[in-house]
Amino acid sequence: MMKFNIQKNINLLSYTTIKVGGQTEYFSEPVNISELENILKWANDKNINCQIFGAGSNLLISGNVWKGLFICTKKLKAINLNPETGILEAESGVMLPTISNLLAKNSCKGGEWTIGIPGTVGGAIFMNAGYGDFSISKHLVSVKVIDIQTLNIFNISKKDLTFTYRFSPFQKNKLIILSAKFYFEPGGDKDLITKITKANLKKKTDSQPYHLPSFGSVFKNPDNYYAGKLIEESGLKGFKVGGAQVSTIHANFIVNHLEASSEEIYQLICLIQEKVQQKKGIFLHPEVRMIGF
Ligand SMILES: Cc1cc2nc3c(=O)[nH]c(=O)nc-3n(C[C@H](O)[C@H](O)[C@H](O)COP(=O)(O)OP(=O)(O)OC[C@H]3O[C@@H](n4cnc5c(N)ncnc54)[C@H](O)[C@@H]3O)c2cc1C
């Protein structure tokens, strides 16, 4: 008999870092891959629309009721690192800071930048998350996926995937990331790696509004520009729509200042695009994924 747990009428607000989101008809948080497979089969049989997500740290979900099933991967958190080879295998719900801490503890280099990103492995690969010149795809060896329509499970090697700045092929296909294999350089200086990891976290918390609900950078940086600088130069730092505000610390962040609604945040995103286009002649493309708008 198939075993899985589905809840009904769940509010998604507490599942996103910006702390907004509407109600979903069905919700599930599988604890292992076979439960996830069973859930997908159930949804396929009933023709129910599925939306996968991880830590909800890059998501704006509309305040409307979602007809379908939201599946959260955060309980899929098996992780294994071989400190001799530097090969790390992680299920899709493993958080990036867990990876940076494990790498530092085992003297593996290269993942020090992942510390300040409050997302999962699945979300990070989907987004090709990064910081400065680093990105998650650089460390990737292969990804294990399930096809949401056929339910076939297979591995894709990194060489068959094309990643660019904040883009992965998973944004264009119907595959759910189950787990991934990465390579990090083994045999490094543990104290130095730990020091760099801590310094990276401090750099982020000093320059970004970590104390307030947000979804990180709202817009992608256009070629040769910083979105935050363009927004600031358009006079929008601190600008508010209802409870949504352009952060006074970093203009490419929107913070949920006072119980903002999804719609207020959406309006602020559109307003920023309009003003920056008018004043700077540049269209800002959102990095944040929007659902239900
Ligand atoms: C304070 C703060 C700082 C941040 N700093 C950075 C930064 O420095 N660099 C950076 O790149 N990002 C940053 N972000 C944004 C965000 O953390 C990353 O984009 C992260 O990788 C998203 O992961 P997630 O698990 O939260 O994804 P979610 O927000 O849950 O989902 C994002 C997208 O990925 C898809 N997805 C999630 N899991 C899977 C899966 N298993 N299979 C297929 N698709 C999936 C979802 O459908 C959705 O479209 C920051 C966010 C915050 C709040």
The ligand as a MOL file (V3000), in Angstrom:
LIG
                    3D

  0  0  0     0  0            999 V3000
M  V30 BEGIN CTAB
M  V30 COUNTS 53 58 0 0 0
M  V30 BEGIN ATOM
M  V30 1 C 18.5470 36.7040 3.2870 0
M  V30 2 C 18.6790 36.0480 1.9330 0
M  V30 3 C 19.9170 36.0470 1.2880 0
M  V30 4 C 20.0490 35.4380 0.0380 0
M  V30 5 N 21.2730 35.4610 -0.5790 0
M  V30 6 C 21.4240 34.8680 -1.7780 0
M  V30 7 C 22.7050 34.8630 -2.4450 0
M  V30 8 O 23.7080 35.3520 -1.9460 0
M  V30 9 N 22.7840 34.2630 -3.6600 0
M  V30 10 C 21.7190 33.6810 -4.2660 0
M  V30 11 O 21.8620 33.1400 -5.3620 0
M  V30 12 N 20.4880 33.6810 -3.6650 0
M  V30 13 C 20.3260 34.2500 -2.4510 0
M  V30 14 N 19.0950 34.2520 -1.8480 0
M  V30 15 C 17.9200 33.6770 -2.5620 0
M  V30 16 C 17.6520 32.1930 -2.2610 0
M  V30 17 O 18.1070 31.8340 -0.9620 0
M  V30 18 C 18.2910 31.2580 -3.2890 0
M  V30 19 O 17.7830 31.5130 -4.5820 0
M  V30 20 C 18.0570 29.7920 -2.9430 0
M  V30 21 O 18.8710 28.9910 -3.7500 0
M  V30 22 C 16.5940 29.3490 -3.1150 0
M  V30 23 O 16.4570 28.0710 -2.5250 0
M  V30 24 P 15.0670 27.6290 -1.8630 0
M  V30 25 O 15.2130 26.2430 -1.3880 0
M  V30 26 O 14.6380 28.6180 -0.8630 0
M  V30 27 O 14.1440 27.6870 -3.1360 0
M  V30 28 P 12.5850 28.0950 -3.1490 0
M  V30 29 O 12.4670 29.5550 -2.9000 0
M  V30 30 O 11.8250 27.1940 -2.2800 0
M  V30 31 O 12.2550 27.8180 -4.6810 0
M  V30 32 C 12.8630 28.6030 -5.6920 0
M  V30 33 C 12.5780 27.9480 -7.0550 0
M  V30 34 O 13.2360 26.6840 -7.0990 0
M  V30 35 C 12.3100 25.6430 -7.4350 0
M  V30 36 N 12.7140 24.4460 -6.6990 0
M  V30 37 C 12.9590 24.3390 -5.3620 0
M  V30 38 N 13.3040 23.0730 -5.0430 0
M  V30 39 C 13.2670 22.3660 -6.1910 0
M  V30 40 C 13.5030 20.9860 -6.5220 0
M  V30 41 N 13.8560 20.0860 -5.5970 0
M  V30 42 N 13.3730 20.6090 -7.8060 0
M  V30 43 C 13.0210 21.4900 -8.7740 0
M  V30 44 N 12.7660 22.7940 -8.5220 0
M  V30 45 C 12.8960 23.2310 -7.2540 0
M  V30 46 C 10.9460 26.1680 -6.9830 0
M  V30 47 O 9.9230 25.5810 -7.7320 0
M  V30 48 C 11.0780 27.6670 -7.2470 0
M  V30 49 O 10.7490 27.9580 -8.5970 0
M  V30 50 C 18.9300 34.8330 -0.5800 0
M  V30 51 C 17.6860 34.8260 0.0800 0
M  V30 52 C 17.5670 35.4150 1.3310 0
M  V30 53 C 16.2420 35.3940 2.0230 0
M  V30 END ATOM
M  V30 BEGIN BOND
M  V30 1 1 1 2
M  V30 2 1 2 3
M  V30 3 2 2 52
M  V30 4 2 3 4
M  V30 5 1 4 5
M  V30 6 1 4 50
M  V30 7 2 5 6
M  V30 8 1 6 7
M  V30 9 1 6 13
M  V30 10 2 7 8
M  V30 11 1 7 9
M  V30 12 1 9 10
M  V30 13 2 10 11
M  V30 14 1 10 12
M  V30 15 2 12 13
M  V30 16 1 13 14
M  V30 17 1 14 15
M  V30 18 1 14 50
M  V30 19 1 15 16
M  V30 20 1 16 17
M  V30 21 1 16 18
M  V30 22 1 18 19
M  V30 23 1 18 20
M  V30 24 1 20 21
M  V30 25 1 20 22
M  V30 26 1 22 23
M  V30 27 1 23 24
M  V30 28 2 24 25
M  V30 29 1 24 26
M  V30 30 1 24 27
M  V30 31 1 27 28
M  V30 32 2 28 29
M  V30 33 1 28 30
M  V30 34 1 28 31
M  V30 35 1 31 32
M  V30 36 1 32 33
M  V30 37 1 33 34
M  V30 38 1 33 48
M  V30 39 1 34 35
M  V30 40 1 35 36
M  V30 41 1 35 46
M  V30 42 1 36 37
M  V30 43 1 36 45
M  V30 44 2 37 38
M  V30 45 1 38 39
M  V30 46 1 39 40
M  V30 47 2 39 45
M  V30 48 1 40 41
M  V30 49 2 40 42
M  V30 50 1 42 43
M  V30 51 2 43 44
M  V30 52 1 44 45
M  V30 53 1 46 47
M  V30 54 1 46 48
M  V30 55 1 48 49
M  V30 56 2 50 51
M  V30 57 1 51 52
M  V30 58 1 52 53
M  V30 END BOND
M  V30 END CTAB
M  END
